[in-house]
Every structure is written in C-alpha cells, then in structure tokens.
Amino acid sequence: VTKRGKEFLRFRTDLAEPIRSMVVSGEAIHAAGVFTYNEFLNCKGSASYMAADRINDVTSVNLSAGSRPVVVLGCQDRSVRVLHGSTLLHELPTNGPVSVVEAYHNPDVGTERVGTFGSETPAAVASSSPSLIYGTDSGQVVQLYLEGTSLRRGWCIDPPAENRRSKAGGVHCMAVADVTNDGVKDLLIGRDSGLVEIWSFDTGDEPKLAFERELQESVTSIACGCVSNTSGYDEVVVATCSGKLISFATEPL
C-alpha cells in the first residue's frame, strides 16, 4: 500500500499457516507463520524452513554488500536461528523464549563510519561484524554479532542483574532510531509490564538508559518518526493492548 493508501501489490501464497511476522529485504519478502518460514522472491516462493517450535519474530541482516541477506528467527524454544535460504547456519540457545529480533546498523557518515553500536574509528569498523539484538519473555535484551560461521554475544540488558527487578517485564517489541539526534541509533523497547524504555549509545558501545515511562497496560508495538508536527522533531509512538496510541515528543515544549 502506498503512502496515499492505494494498493499497488497483492499476491496469493500457498501457505497453510497464517503469516504472523514479516520483513522485506530488497525484492525478497521473508514471512514467518507459526512453525514455518518462507521466502518469496519476486512474489514466488524461493526458500522455506520448518522450526522445531513456534516462531515469534523474523528479521534479516546483510552480512556484506551485494550478498544475499541472512534471516534470523526468534523462537519459543529459547533459541535464535540464522538461515541462508533454506539452510540453517546457526542455532544459539538463549535464557528465555525469544519474543522479538531486530537488526541494527548505523549508516556511513561522511568520511568517518559509524559502527555496530556506538561510534567507532574507520579502522575498527573495517573489522566489525554485523549485529542484531533480541528480546526475551524473561526481560533480557541481548546483542549478537554474526561472525562468519559463528555467533558471538555482546552486551546484555538484564533488569534483575541491574537491581531493576521491578522493570523486568517481558520484551514485547523493539525498534531502532536516532531519537537523541546524535548520529547513533538508539534502542526503543516496549515491555508487557507497560514500561517504555529508550537506551542510547552516545557515550560508548554499552547501552545507557536515557528515558523510561510506566504505562498502565502492556505495550504491543513501538516506532519512531515525525508524525504529528511540522517542525521535524521525531516522536516515539507506542500502541497498547487496549488499542491506545500514545506519543512521546522529543520537541522542547
């Protein structure tokens, strides 16, 4: 559907399961049902995979320029699975059922390049690996590096370990956006306890809590963009389980 609300593409699949999560990468559509993942290239099925347990979320990550992206599945059986087409490349155990997965990268800025998390020098970026983040039903948010034939864990947001046990609601949704306008994308988290968090990376590679707000109901979706003002200031918009839409403004008021 276009920005003006007109439909410009529709095609029918032969999937037996309802599509519960989806991501678009170039001309490919990556769709996940309850247990099966399917890739559609130019509206035709090109790859499929059946997971051992329920698939909760899907995303894609580009390992290198011009290469076919890999697909990452967050699964209920406490695992992250990385696919290349129909082939399983990696399977990593986690501390809880994986509810959401999200790719993360910063665009090049001028002659200097911004790396995976936080600012890095060009030399450091040349050896850096693509990364993603996942959230669990137990409340953890973890960074993963994709390095050739292996996965490597990075930082971890773990509320109980940080003496924030009351803030340990399960992760329902995540998004990445430069909310603080410092050239490095921030991490937005919505939890089933009603907590909204923004974590920034302006002082290094470790996330720092920049904003949090307790709502009275579970957060089901979170996004960032210029929505209701004409001055160019972004807003963080969340949806709750009762159907409310709530906006948090970055514009000085």
Disulfide bonds with the S-S distance in Angstrom:
none
